Amino acid sequence: MKNLYLGILIALIPAVVAADYPMSVTSCLDNMSVVIDFGVANEQAFVRVENYEGREIYCEAKFKAGPDRRTRRTTIQPDKHGVMIYSPRRTVTRMYLKVYCSDEKESMKDKTLIEYSCQKSAKD
């Protein structure tokens, strides 16, 4: 009988590990030709950016889950993609994500992103 309960418990572990939570995303792309995909896999939030510009771009993702905040940056070559990942240390009920992309690295450092056109999206 103990083996039956142990077997049931082990069978439920993948369902717990594959936890999913809703994400609200704001993307500020400076009218660039990029495609953004985002989601949760193995308890890690991710954003994938595909670069269809004819030059390299610089992207930054700001992840926020409750009091936890992390920033990830990447440089993406033309016709390539980049992935930014965040593994929260706490239980997450909702993830907020802001993605900025620019073709000028200096604008990423100076945070002169006010003029960017931004749009919101969500996955529940």
C-alpha positions as a printed NumPy array, in Angstrom:
array([[  0.   ,   0.   ,   0.   ],
       [  2.879,   2.38 ,   0.797],
       [  4.283,   1.783,  -2.68 ],
       [  0.937,   2.795,  -4.229],
       [  0.936,   6.143,  -2.401],
       [  4.579,   6.688,  -3.24 ],
       [  3.851,   5.952,  -6.912],
       [  0.954,   8.441,  -6.95 ],
       [  3.124,  11.096,  -5.296],
       [  5.922,  10.589,  -7.82 ],
       [  3.406,  10.784, -10.683],
       [  2.203,  14.182,  -9.433],
       [  5.684,  15.745,  -9.233],
       [  5.92 ,  16.689, -12.97 ],
       [  2.63 ,  18.592, -12.672],
       [  4.05 ,  20.644,  -9.817],
       [  7.369,  21.27 , -11.59 ],
       [  5.593,  22.479, -14.738],
       [  3.878,  25.295, -12.856],
       [  2.518,  28.089, -15.008],
       [  1.554,  31.642, -14.113],
       [  0.091,  34.575, -16.018],
       [  2.408,  37.177, -17.559],
       [  1.781,  40.812, -18.434],
       [  4.23 ,  42.148, -20.989],
       [  4.98 ,  45.663, -22.185],
       [  7.214,  45.807, -25.243],
       [  8.932,  49.009, -26.344],
       [ 10.5  ,  48.285, -29.707],
       [ 11.168,  51.7  , -31.277],
       [  9.146,  50.67 , -34.384],
       [ 11.653,  47.93 , -35.173],
       [ 11.072,  44.735, -37.165],
       [ 11.258,  42.247, -34.321],
       [  8.972,  39.497, -33.054],
       [  8.601,  38.772, -29.349],
       [  7.425,  35.508, -27.813],
       [  7.197,  34.988, -24.066],
       [  6.007,  32.403, -21.594],
       [  6.895,  30.064, -18.752],
       [  8.744,  26.754, -19.041],
       [ 10.078,  24.669, -16.145],
       [  9.253,  27.469, -13.683],
       [ 11.378,  29.929, -15.677],
       [  9.971,  33.013, -17.343],
       [ 11.447,  33.662, -20.757],
       [ 11.24 ,  36.152, -23.588],
       [ 12.479,  35.298, -27.072],
       [ 13.23 ,  38.138, -29.505],
       [ 13.691,  37.537, -33.235],
       [ 15.608,  40.238, -35.097],
       [ 14.369,  41.013, -38.632],
       [ 16.291,  44.28 , -38.829],
       [ 19.278,  44.507, -41.155],
       [ 21.595,  45.341, -38.258],
       [ 22.321,  44.084, -34.762],
       [ 19.982,  45.19 , -31.987],
       [ 20.274,  45.471, -28.226],
       [ 17.463,  44.217, -26.01 ],
       [ 16.754,  44.4  , -22.318],
       [ 14.104,  42.491, -20.365],
       [ 12.987,  43.591, -16.912],
       [ 11.267,  40.781, -14.999],
       [  9.176,  41.59 , -11.917],
       [  7.464,  39.036,  -9.676],
       [  6.36 ,  40.604,  -6.407],
       [  9.397,  42.105,  -4.682],
       [ 11.824,  40.181,  -6.92 ],
       [ 13.196,  42.077,  -9.927],
       [ 15.795,  41.042, -12.462],
       [ 17.157,  42.578, -15.65 ],
       [ 18.592,  40.594, -18.534],
       [ 20.321,  42.   , -21.633],
       [ 21.345,  40.547, -24.97 ],
       [ 22.704,  41.597, -28.351],
       [ 20.971,  39.987, -31.324],
       [ 22.533,  39.755, -34.777],
       [ 20.432,  40.243, -37.97 ],
       [ 18.102,  37.316, -38.771],
       [ 18.894,  35.647, -35.412],
       [ 17.096,  35.391, -32.095],
       [ 17.999,  35.949, -28.467],
       [ 16.459,  34.517, -25.304],
       [ 16.402,  36.139, -21.879],
       [ 15.457,  33.932, -18.905],
       [ 14.584,  34.565, -15.271],
       [ 14.176,  31.863, -12.614],
       [ 12.221,  33.312,  -9.68 ],
       [ 13.168,  32.093,  -6.211],
       [  9.668,  32.447,  -4.779],
       [  6.228,  31.251,  -5.696],
       [  4.927,  33.496,  -8.478],
       [  1.289,  34.447,  -8.939],
       [  1.873,  36.877, -11.82 ],
       [  4.949,  37.992, -13.744],
       [  5.372,  41.503, -15.145],
       [  7.833,  41.924, -17.973],
       [  9.088,  44.974, -19.872],
       [ 11.094,  44.432, -23.046],
       [ 13.104,  47.258, -24.644],
       [ 14.946,  46.92 , -27.947],
       [ 17.076,  49.494, -29.748],
       [ 19.604,  49.57 , -32.538],
       [ 21.71 ,  52.011, -30.53 ],
       [ 23.547,  50.584, -27.547],
       [ 23.984,  54.037, -25.993],
       [ 20.234,  54.571, -25.753],
       [ 20.021,  51.355, -23.72 ],
       [ 22.664,  52.625, -21.27 ],
       [ 21.199,  56.112, -20.987],
       [ 17.627,  54.816, -20.611],
       [ 16.4  ,  57.348, -23.17 ],
       [ 13.45 ,  55.082, -23.972],
       [ 10.665,  57.598, -23.398],
       [ 10.09 ,  58.13 , -27.124],
       [  9.601,  54.415, -27.821],
       [  6.254,  53.14 , -28.987],
       [  5.093,  50.578, -26.426],
       [  2.312,  48.009, -26.461],
       [  0.92 ,  45.711, -23.8  ],
       [  0.025,  42.053, -24.087],
       [ -0.655,  39.197, -21.694],
       [ -0.763,  35.418, -21.394],
       [ -3.102,  34.065, -18.756]])
